[in-house]
Amino acid sequence: MNITLYHYAHCPFCVRIRMTLGALGLPYESVVVAYDDEKTPVSLSGKKMLPIIKVGDKVQNESLDIMAMLDKSGKFNVPELVKSGDFNELNSLLNKLGSNVHSLAMPYWIWTPEFDENSRQYFQSKKEEKRGPFKNLVKNRKTFEEPLLKDLAGVEKDLRPFYKSSEFGFFDILLASHLWGLYIVPEFQFSPEMHAYLQKVKELTHFDYHGDFWK
């Protein structure tokens, strides 16, 4: 089974798929798409949205659908869990966390090796339409960081040692992928427990955030 993943390195929904592939031990070709490249995703799926996975001649987007497609063994029980109340609760939490994570991390994502000058300007212009100038996001960091840290303290109470479970699973990939971008933010510190949790997920999924750029 030849698998090609088209993705952005910073995108939490793309990170979901990289972690899933790693956890399942599935080899794949990684294609990091420039953020200003509209042609590649549109030619593959008809719209500018990643991740996109190509397995043989089959093309699939939407991260949850990709996860279900890849998990042929049923290890993560994706189809059933996405119908559950626990999933709805976690999804609401991720939306809440994600808003503050993105406001903190976006101004720094653009200076990682994923971006060049053109894609950086494209990304910044698009995101500032919704969030305002990046310089103001940096200036007002505490506005996003303080509520985020309170929410993360609540998440810690559900680590047993994985999210609401003694075993690593589907929900851990969803949670860890949404938080990983915070490692880019200067001086941001996870609590020791949260950091240890994320590093354990990294180990179990063989995840390397910017590994594609150092091969």
N, C-alpha and C positions, 0 to 999 in steps of 0.2 A: 504494500500500500504506500504509494508515493504521496506525501503530504507537503503542501506549501502553505505557509502562513504569511499573509500580508498584514502588516501591523505598524502601529506607532509605538516606540519604546515607552513613552510616558503614559499612554492611555490605560486606565485601570481595566477597561473591558478587554483590551488586548492582553494585558498582563494575566487576566483570568485564563486565557487560552494557553499562554506559554506555561503557566503553572499546571494546567490540566495535562498538557502534552508531557511535561516532565514527570508528573505524578504517575501517569499511565505508562511511562517508558516508551513513548512513541517518537521515533526520530522524524525530523521534518526539516525542510528548507526554510530558512527565515529570510523574509524580504521586508526590510524596514523602508516604508514608503515615506517620501518627503511630504511634509504637511501641505505644501502648496501644489502637490501633484494630484490634480483632480482626475486626470485621464485614466490612471491605473485602476482605482476603485470603480469608477464609472464603467469602464470597459468590462470589468469582471462581473459586477453585480447591478449595474444600472444606477448607482447612487454613490456619493462620496461619503462612505461610512466604513470604518474598519472596527474590528478585525474582519477579515475575509479568509476563509480557508478553502483550499482546493485539494480535493482527494480524487486522484485520477481525473476524470472529466466532470466531476460534481463540484459545484461551487456553492458555498454556504456562508451567509453572514448572520448577524445577531448572535451575541456571545453565548447565551443560554442554549440556543439551538445547536451551535457548534459543539458545546460541551456534551450535549445529549448524543450527538452524532458520533463523537469520538469515543464515548464511554460504552463501547459495545458489550463489555463484560458486566455492566451494571454496577461497577464499583462504587460510583457516587450517587446512584439512584436519582438522577436528575429529573426525569419526567414526573416522578411521584412527589419529590420534595418541592418542586416549583408550584405545586397545587396546595401546599400545606400552609397553615397559619404561621408556622415558624418562619417560612420563607417570606411571607408578606411582612412580618415584623422586622426581619433582617433587612429586607429591601427598603423599608421606610427608614431604618437606621442608616443605611448606606447613603440614601439620598440626603439625609441630614448631615452626615459626616462629610460627604463629598463636596457640598457647597463650601464649607470652610477649608477643606483640604485643597481644593482647586484655587481658592483665593490666595492661600499661602504659597502654593507650589508653582503656579503658572509662571510668575515672573522669573523663576529660577530654572524651570524646565527648558526655557528657550536658550539657555546658555550651555546646555549639555551637548555632546557630540552628535546628537540626533539632528540638530538644526544647523543650517547655513544661513547666510544673511537674508536670502530671499524667503526661505520658509519661516525664519524667525519673524520677519516683518509681517508676513501673511497671517501667521498664528496670532501675533500680538494684536493686529488690527481686528481680526475676527472676534477674539475674546474680549477686547476692550469695549466692543459694542454692547456687551451684556454687563460686564463687571466694572467698567470704568478704567481709567489709566492704571497701568501696572505700577507706576511709581506711587500711586495712592494706596494700592493694595499693600505695598511694602511699608509705607509710612504708617498705615493703620493696622499693622500686623496683629496687635493685641485684640482688636475687634473680632478677629477670626480664631486666634490661638486660644484665648481663654475659654470660650464655650466649647471648642473642640476638645481641650484637655478634660473638661468636666464630662463630656460625653464618653471619652475614652476611659475615664475612671469607672463609668458605669459598665462599659464593655468588659473591663477586667473582671468584674464580679461574675461574668458568665464564662470565664475561661476555666475549664475543668480537666485537663489543662488546655483542651481545645474548646472551640466555641460551643458551649452548652453540651459538651460531650467529652468522654474520656478518650475518644478516638478521632483521628484526623479525618476530615470529610469535605464534602461539597461546600458547606457554609464557610469553612476556613479559607478556601480559595477565594470566595466572594469577598470576605472581610479583608484578608491580607492584601489582595490586589488593589483594593480601594485605599489602603493606608500606605502602600509602599512608596508612593511619590513624595511623601513627607521626608524621606531620607535625604532628599535634595535640598531641603530648606536649611540654610545656615543656622547653626546653634539650636535647631529644634531637637528636643529630646523626648523620646518615648520613656515611659516608666521602665524600670528594670524588668518587670513582669511582661509588659507588652512587647518590649524589645526581644526578650527571650522567646516569646510566642512567635513573633514574626520570623525570627531566625530559625526556629524549628520548622515552620512552614517552608521557608526557603530551602532547608535541607531536604525535606520530604518531596519537594517538587523540583529539585535540582535547578533552582531559578538563579539567574545571573542578570541583574537589571540591565546593565550596559555591555553585557558579554559580547554581543555581536560586533562591537566597535573595537575589540581588542584581540580578535582572532588573527 
